[in-house]
C-alpha cells in the first residue's frame, strides 16, 4: 500500500460521518490513485460501509463511477 493510498483512506475514515463529504473525498481519491489502488480502495470502501448506514447509499461500480442513491 502506498502512502497516497493510506492518506486517502484515513481522510475517508475521518469524513465518514457525512455521506456527501465522503463521496466528494472518494472522488478526489480516485483522481490521485493509480488503477490498482482504485480497485483496492473500492474493495475497502465496500467493506467499510457495510456497517455504516449513513454511507450505504453510496454505490461503486466496477468502472470507478460513484453514485449516491
VEXNU-974953 format. One record per atom (N, C-alpha, C, O): residue in three letters; x, y, z. Coordinates in steps of 0.05 Angstrom, whole numbers, always signed. Atoms other than C-alpha are relative to their C-alpha. Example, Ala and Ser with C-alpha at 12.3 -4.5 7.8 and 13.67 -1.06 7.14 Angstrom:
VEXNU-974953
<r resn="ALA" xx="+18" yy="-24" zz="+0"/>
<r resn="ALA" xx="+246" yy="-90" zz="+156"/>
<r resn="ALA" xx="+18" yy="+24" zz="+0"/>
<r resn="ALA" xx="+39" yy="+24" zz="+13"/>
<r resn="SER" xx="-16" yy="-24" zz="-1"/>
<r resn="SER" xx="+273" yy="-21" zz="+143"/>
<r resn="SER" xx="-15" yy="+22" zz="+14"/>
<r resn="SER" xx="-5" yy="+44" zz="+18"/>
end
This chain:
VEXNU-974953
<r resn="UNK" xx="+17" yy="-24" zz="+0"/>
<r resn="UNK" xx="+0" yy="+0" zz="+0"/>
<r resn="UNK" xx="+18" yy="+25" zz="+0"/>
<r resn="UNK" xx="+36" yy="+27" zz="+16"/>
<r resn="UNK" xx="-16" yy="-24" zz="+2"/>
<r resn="UNK" xx="+27" yy="+67" zz="-19"/>
<r resn="UNK" xx="-8" yy="+20" zz="+21"/>
<r resn="UNK" xx="-30" yy="+18" zz="+33"/>
<r resn="UNK" xx="+7" yy="-21" zz="-19"/>
<r resn="UNK" xx="+29" yy="+128" zz="+26"/>
<r resn="UNK" xx="-24" yy="+15" zz="-9"/>
<r resn="UNK" xx="-41" yy="+24" zz="+7"/>
<r resn="UNK" xx="+23" yy="-14" zz="+11"/>
<r resn="UNK" xx="-20" yy="+162" zz="-20"/>
<r resn="UNK" xx="-26" yy="-15" zz="+5"/>
<r resn="UNK" xx="-46" yy="-3" zz="+13"/>
<r resn="UNK" xx="+24" yy="+16" zz="-5"/>
<r resn="UNK" xx="-70" yy="+105" zz="-13"/>
<r resn="UNK" xx="-7" yy="+2" zz="+30"/>
<r resn="UNK" xx="-31" yy="+6" zz="+36"/>
<r resn="UNK" xx="+5" yy="-1" zz="-29"/>
<r resn="UNK" xx="-63" yy="+105" zz="+63"/>
<r resn="UNK" xx="-11" yy="+28" zz="+8"/>
<r resn="UNK" xx="-28" yy="+30" zz="+25"/>
<r resn="UNK" xx="+9" yy="-28" zz="-5"/>
<r resn="UNK" xx="-72" yy="+181" zz="+64"/>
<r resn="UNK" xx="-30" yy="+3" zz="-7"/>
<r resn="UNK" xx="-45" yy="+12" zz="+10"/>
<r resn="UNK" xx="+28" yy="-3" zz="+8"/>
<r resn="UNK" xx="-137" yy="+179" zz="+25"/>
<r resn="UNK" xx="-19" yy="-18" zz="+17"/>
<r resn="UNK" xx="-41" yy="-10" zz="+22"/>
<r resn="UNK" xx="+16" yy="+18" zz="-17"/>
<r resn="UNK" xx="-163" yy="+120" zz="+66"/>
<r resn="UNK" xx="-5" yy="+14" zz="+27"/>
<r resn="UNK" xx="-27" yy="+12" zz="+38"/>
<r resn="UNK" xx="+3" yy="-13" zz="-26"/>
<r resn="UNK" xx="-150" yy="+159" zz="+130"/>
<r resn="UNK" xx="-19" yy="+24" zz="-2"/>
<r resn="UNK" xx="-35" yy="+29" zz="+17"/>
<r resn="UNK" xx="+18" yy="-22" zz="+4"/>
<r resn="UNK" xx="-186" yy="+220" zz="+102"/>
<r resn="UNK" xx="-29" yy="-10" zz="-1"/>
<r resn="UNK" xx="-47" yy="+2" zz="+11"/>
<r resn="UNK" xx="+27" yy="+11" zz="+3"/>
<r resn="UNK" xx="-246" yy="+177" zz="+83"/>
<r resn="UNK" xx="-11" yy="-9" zz="+28"/>
<r resn="UNK" xx="-35" yy="-5" zz="+33"/>
<r resn="UNK" xx="+9" yy="+8" zz="-27"/>
<r resn="UNK" xx="-249" yy="+149" zz="+154"/>
<r resn="UNK" xx="-9" yy="+25" zz="+16"/>
<r resn="UNK" xx="-29" yy="+24" zz="+30"/>
<r resn="UNK" xx="+6" yy="-25" zz="-16"/>
<r resn="UNK" xx="-249" yy="+220" zz="+183"/>
<r resn="UNK" xx="-26" yy="+13" zz="-9"/>
<r resn="UNK" xx="-39" yy="+26" zz="+7"/>
<r resn="UNK" xx="+24" yy="-13" zz="+10"/>
<r resn="UNK" xx="-306" yy="+244" zz="+138"/>
<r resn="UNK" xx="-24" yy="-18" zz="-2"/>
<r resn="UNK" xx="-44" yy="-11" zz="-14"/>
<r resn="UNK" xx="+22" yy="+20" zz="+3"/>
<r resn="UNK" xx="-349" yy="+182" zz="+143"/>
<r resn="UNK" xx="-26" yy="+7" zz="+14"/>
<r resn="UNK" xx="-46" yy="-8" zz="+11"/>
<r resn="UNK" xx="+24" yy="-8" zz="-13"/>
<r resn="UNK" xx="-399" yy="+218" zz="+186"/>
<r resn="UNK" xx="-20" yy="+13" zz="-19"/>
<r resn="UNK" xx="-44" yy="+16" zz="-12"/>
<r resn="UNK" xx="+17" yy="-14" zz="+19"/>
<r resn="UNK" xx="-427" yy="+253" zz="+124"/>
<r resn="UNK" xx="+3" yy="-13" zz="-27"/>
<r resn="UNK" xx="+25" yy="-13" zz="-39"/>
<r resn="UNK" xx="-1" yy="+15" zz="+25"/>
<r resn="UNK" xx="-445" yy="+215" zz="+61"/>
<r resn="UNK" xx="+9" yy="+18" zz="-24"/>
<r resn="UNK" xx="+24" yy="+9" zz="-41"/>
<r resn="UNK" xx="-8" yy="-17" zz="+22"/>
<r resn="UNK" xx="-438" yy="+275" zz="+14"/>
<r resn="UNK" xx="+30" yy="+7" zz="+1"/>
<r resn="UNK" xx="+43" yy="+6" zz="-20"/>
<r resn="UNK" xx="-28" yy="-6" zz="-3"/>
<r resn="UNK" xx="-370" yy="+293" zz="+42"/>
<r resn="UNK" xx="+17" yy="-25" zz="-6"/>
<r resn="UNK" xx="+39" yy="-22" zz="-19"/>
<r resn="UNK" xx="-14" yy="+25" zz="+5"/>
<r resn="UNK" xx="-348" yy="+220" zz="+39"/>
<r resn="UNK" xx="+1" yy="-4" zz="-31"/>
<r resn="UNK" xx="+23" yy="-11" zz="-41"/>
<r resn="UNK" xx="+0" yy="+3" zz="+29"/>
<r resn="UNK" xx="-369" yy="+217" zz="-34"/>
<r resn="UNK" xx="+19" yy="+19" zz="-14"/>
<r resn="UNK" xx="+34" yy="+12" zz="-32"/>
<r resn="UNK" xx="-18" yy="-21" zz="+11"/>
<r resn="UNK" xx="-332" yy="+282" zz="-50"/>
<r resn="UNK" xx="+29" yy="-9" zz="+3"/>
<r resn="UNK" xx="+45" yy="-6" zz="-16"/>
<r resn="UNK" xx="-28" yy="+8" zz="-5"/>
<r resn="UNK" xx="-268" yy="+256" zz="-18"/>
<r resn="UNK" xx="+7" yy="-26" zz="-15"/>
<r resn="UNK" xx="+30" yy="-30" zz="-23"/>
<r resn="UNK" xx="-4" yy="+25" zz="+15"/>
<r resn="UNK" xx="-276" yy="+188" zz="-52"/>
<r resn="UNK" xx="+6" yy="+6" zz="-29"/>
<r resn="UNK" xx="+24" yy="-6" zz="-41"/>
<r resn="UNK" xx="-5" yy="-8" zz="+28"/>
<r resn="UNK" xx="-280" yy="+221" zz="-120"/>
<r resn="UNK" xx="+28" yy="+13" zz="-2"/>
<r resn="UNK" xx="+42" yy="+7" zz="-21"/>
<r resn="UNK" xx="-27" yy="-12" zz="+0"/>
<r resn="UNK" xx="-218" yy="+262" zz="-103"/>
<r resn="UNK" xx="+21" yy="-21" zz="+2"/>
<r resn="UNK" xx="+41" yy="-19" zz="-12"/>
<r resn="UNK" xx="-20" yy="+22" zz="-3"/>
<r resn="UNK" xx="-181" yy="+199" zz="-81"/>
<r resn="UNK" xx="+3" yy="-14" zz="-27"/>
<r resn="UNK" xx="+26" yy="-21" zz="-34"/>
<r resn="UNK" xx="-1" yy="+14" zz="+25"/>
<r resn="UNK" xx="-198" yy="+165" zz="-147"/>
<r resn="UNK" xx="+17" yy="+15" zz="-21"/>
<r resn="UNK" xx="+30" yy="+3" zz="-37"/>
<r resn="UNK" xx="-16" yy="-15" zz="+19"/>
<r resn="UNK" xx="-165" yy="+222" zz="-185"/>
<r resn="UNK" xx="+30" yy="-3" zz="+5"/>
<r resn="UNK" xx="+46" yy="-2" zz="-14"/>
<r resn="UNK" xx="-28" yy="+1" zz="-7"/>
<r resn="UNK" xx="-99" yy="+213" zz="-148"/>
<r resn="UNK" xx="+12" yy="-28" zz="+0"/>
<r resn="UNK" xx="+36" yy="-31" zz="+0"/>
<r resn="UNK" xx="-10" yy="+28" zz="-2"/>
<r resn="UNK" xx="-94" yy="+137" zz="-145"/>
<r resn="UNK" xx="+3" yy="-13" zz="-27"/>
<r resn="UNK" xx="-11" yy="-6" zz="-46"/>
<r resn="UNK" xx="-3" yy="+14" zz="+25"/>
<r resn="UNK" xx="-69" yy="+91" zz="-199"/>
<r resn="UNK" xx="-22" yy="-22" zz="-1"/>
<r resn="UNK" xx="-36" yy="-27" zz="+18"/>
<r resn="UNK" xx="+22" yy="+19" zz="+3"/>
<r resn="UNK" xx="-116" yy="+38" zz="-227"/>
<r resn="UNK" xx="-1" yy="-23" zz="+20"/>
<r resn="UNK" xx="-22" yy="-31" zz="+30"/>
<r resn="UNK" xx="-1" yy="+21" zz="-20"/>
<r resn="UNK" xx="-93" yy="-17" zz="-180"/>
<r resn="UNK" xx="-9" yy="+10" zz="+27"/>
<r resn="UNK" xx="-24" yy="-4" zz="+41"/>
<r resn="UNK" xx="+8" yy="-12" zz="-26"/>
<r resn="UNK" xx="-101" yy="+28" zz="-119"/>
<r resn="UNK" xx="-30" yy="+6" zz="+0"/>
<r resn="UNK" xx="-43" yy="+5" zz="+21"/>
<r resn="UNK" xx="+29" yy="-6" zz="+1"/>
<r resn="UNK" xx="-170" yy="+48" zz="-143"/>
<r resn="UNK" xx="-16" yy="-25" zz="+6"/>
<r resn="UNK" xx="-36" yy="-25" zz="+20"/>
<r resn="UNK" xx="+14" yy="+25" zz="-6"/>
<r resn="UNK" xx="-191" yy="-25" zz="-143"/>
<r resn="UNK" xx="+1" yy="-7" zz="+29"/>
<r resn="UNK" xx="-19" yy="-16" zz="+41"/>
<r resn="UNK" xx="-3" yy="+6" zz="-29"/>
<r resn="UNK" xx="-163" yy="-35" zz="-73"/>
<r resn="UNK" xx="-17" yy="+19" zz="+17"/>
<r resn="UNK" xx="-29" yy="+10" zz="+36"/>
<r resn="UNK" xx="+17" yy="-19" zz="-15"/>
<r resn="UNK" xx="-198" yy="+28" zz="-49"/>
<r resn="UNK" xx="-29" yy="-7" zz="-2"/>
<r resn="UNK" xx="-44" yy="-5" zz="+17"/>
<r resn="UNK" xx="+28" yy="+9" zz="+4"/>
<r resn="UNK" xx="-263" yy="+4" zz="-79"/>
<r resn="UNK" xx="-7" yy="-23" zz="+18"/>
<r resn="UNK" xx="-29" yy="-24" zz="+30"/>
<r resn="UNK" xx="+4" yy="+23" zz="-18"/>
<r resn="UNK" xx="-256" yy="-62" zz="-41"/>
<r resn="UNK" xx="-2" yy="+9" zz="+29"/>
<r resn="UNK" xx="-20" yy="+0" zz="+44"/>
<r resn="UNK" xx="+0" yy="-10" zz="-28"/>
<r resn="UNK" xx="-240" yy="-25" zz="+23"/>
<r resn="UNK" xx="-26" yy="+15" zz="+6"/>
<r resn="UNK" xx="-38" yy="+11" zz="+27"/>
<r resn="UNK" xx="+24" yy="-16" zz="-5"/>
<r resn="UNK" xx="-299" yy="+23" zz="+15"/>
<r resn="UNK" xx="-24" yy="-18" zz="+3"/>
<r resn="UNK" xx="-41" yy="-15" zz="+21"/>
<r resn="UNK" xx="+22" yy="+19" zz="-2"/>
<r resn="UNK" xx="-348" yy="-34" zz="+2"/>
<r resn="UNK" xx="-1" yy="-13" zz="+28"/>
<r resn="UNK" xx="-22" yy="-16" zz="+40"/>
<r resn="UNK" xx="-2" yy="+13" zz="-26"/>
<r resn="UNK" xx="-324" yy="-68" zz="+65"/>
<r resn="UNK" xx="-6" yy="+20" zz="+23"/>
<r resn="UNK" xx="-20" yy="+14" zz="+42"/>
<r resn="UNK" xx="+2" yy="-20" zz="-21"/>
<r resn="UNK" xx="-321" yy="-4" zz="+106"/>
<r resn="UNK" xx="-29" yy="+10" zz="+4"/>
<r resn="UNK" xx="-38" yy="+14" zz="+27"/>
<r resn="UNK" xx="+27" yy="-11" zz="-3"/>
<r resn="UNK" xx="-392" yy="+19" zz="+91"/>
<r resn="UNK" xx="-21" yy="-21" zz="+7"/>
<r resn="UNK" xx="-45" yy="-14" zz="+11"/>
<r resn="UNK" xx="+20" yy="+21" zz="-7"/>
<r resn="UNK" xx="-425" yy="-48" zz="+107"/>
<r resn="UNK" xx="-15" yy="+6" zz="+25"/>
<r resn="UNK" xx="-39" yy="+1" zz="+27"/>
<r resn="UNK" xx="+13" yy="-5" zz="-26"/>
<r resn="UNK" xx="-439" yy="-27" zz="+178"/>
<r resn="UNK" xx="-5" yy="+30" zz="+6"/>
<r resn="UNK" xx="-12" yy="+38" zz="+28"/>
<r resn="UNK" xx="+4" yy="-29" zz="-3"/>
<r resn="UNK" xx="-446" yy="+48" zz="+166"/>
<r resn="UNK" xx="-25" yy="+7" zz="-16"/>
<r resn="UNK" xx="-24" yy="+12" zz="-40"/>
<r resn="UNK" xx="+25" yy="-4" zz="+14"/>
<r resn="UNK" xx="-519" yy="+60" zz="+150"/>
<r resn="UNK" xx="-1" yy="+27" zz="-15"/>
<r resn="UNK" xx="-13" yy="+29" zz="-36"/>
<r resn="UNK" xx="+1" yy="-26" zz="+13"/>
<r resn="UNK" xx="-507" yy="+134" zz="+133"/>
<r resn="UNK" xx="+15" yy="+0" zz="-26"/>
<r resn="UNK" xx="+12" yy="+18" zz="-42"/>
<r resn="UNK" xx="-16" yy="+2" zz="+25"/>
<r resn="UNK" xx="-459" yy="+112" zz="+77"/>
<r resn="UNK" xx="-10" yy="-21" zz="-20"/>
<r resn="UNK" xx="+1" yy="-23" zz="-42"/>
<r resn="UNK" xx="+9" yy="+23" zz="+17"/>
<r resn="UNK" xx="-497" yy="+53" zz="+48"/>
<r resn="UNK" xx="-14" yy="+9" zz="-26"/>
<r resn="UNK" xx="-19" yy="-8" zz="-43"/>
<r resn="UNK" xx="+12" yy="-10" zz="+25"/>
<r resn="UNK" xx="-529" yy="+97" zz="-5"/>
<r resn="UNK" xx="+21" yy="+5" zz="-22"/>
<r resn="UNK" xx="+14" yy="+11" zz="-44"/>
<r resn="UNK" xx="-21" yy="-4" zz="+20"/>
<r resn="UNK" xx="-461" yy="+103" zz="-39"/>
<r resn="UNK" xx="+4" yy="-26" zz="-15"/>
<r resn="UNK" xx="+7" yy="-47" zz="-2"/>
<r resn="UNK" xx="-4" yy="+23" zz="+17"/>
<r resn="UNK" xx="-452" yy="+55" zz="-97"/>
<r resn="UNK" xx="+25" yy="+4" zz="-16"/>
<r resn="UNK" xx="+29" yy="+25" zz="-28"/>
<r resn="UNK" xx="-24" yy="+0" zz="+17"/>
<r resn="UNK" xx="-387" yy="+38" zz="-131"/>
<r resn="UNK" xx="-3" yy="-20" zz="-22"/>
<r resn="UNK" xx="-10" yy="-43" zz="-17"/>
<r resn="UNK" xx="+1" yy="+20" zz="+21"/>
<r resn="UNK" xx="-387" yy="+7" zz="-199"/>
<r resn="UNK" xx="+28" yy="-11" zz="-5"/>
<r resn="UNK" xx="+47" yy="+0" zz="+5"/>
<r resn="UNK" xx="-26" yy="+11" zz="+7"/>
<r resn="UNK" xx="-332" yy="-36" zz="-227"/>
<r resn="UNK" xx="+16" yy="+18" zz="-18"/>
<r resn="UNK" xx="+39" yy="+14" zz="-23"/>
<r resn="UNK" xx="-13" yy="-19" zz="+18"/>
<r resn="UNK" xx="-316" yy="+21" zz="-274"/>
<r resn="UNK" xx="+10" yy="+25" zz="+13"/>
<r resn="UNK" xx="+19" yy="+43" zz="+0"/>
<r resn="UNK" xx="-10" yy="-23" zz="-14"/>
<r resn="UNK" xx="-299" yy="+70" zz="-220"/>
<r resn="UNK" xx="-19" yy="+23" zz="+3"/>
<r resn="UNK" xx="-12" yy="+44" zz="+12"/>
<r resn="UNK" xx="+20" yy="-21" zz="-3"/>
<r resn="UNK" xx="-363" yy="+110" zz="-222"/>
<r resn="UNK" xx="-12" yy="-2" zz="+28"/>
<r resn="UNK" xx="-16" yy="-24" zz="+39"/>
<r resn="UNK" xx="+10" yy="-1" zz="-27"/>
<r resn="UNK" xx="-392" yy="+131" zz="-156"/>
<r resn="UNK" xx="-27" yy="+14" zz="-1"/>
<r resn="UNK" xx="-30" yy="+36" zz="-12"/>
<r resn="UNK" xx="+26" yy="-13" zz="-1"/>
<r resn="UNK" xx="-465" yy="+146" zz="-144"/>
<r resn="UNK" xx="-10" yy="+0" zz="+29"/>
<r resn="UNK" xx="-4" yy="-17" zz="+45"/>
<r resn="UNK" xx="+12" yy="-2" zz="-26"/>
<r resn="UNK" xx="-503" yy="+168" zz="-83"/>
<r resn="UNK" xx="-30" yy="-3" zz="-4"/>
<r resn="UNK" xx="-43" yy="+15" zz="-14"/>
<r resn="UNK" xx="+28" yy="+6" zz="+6"/>
<r resn="UNK" xx="-571" yy="+135" zz="-85"/>
<r resn="UNK" xx="-17" yy="+4" zz="+22"/>
<r resn="UNK" xx="-41" yy="+0" zz="+21"/>
end
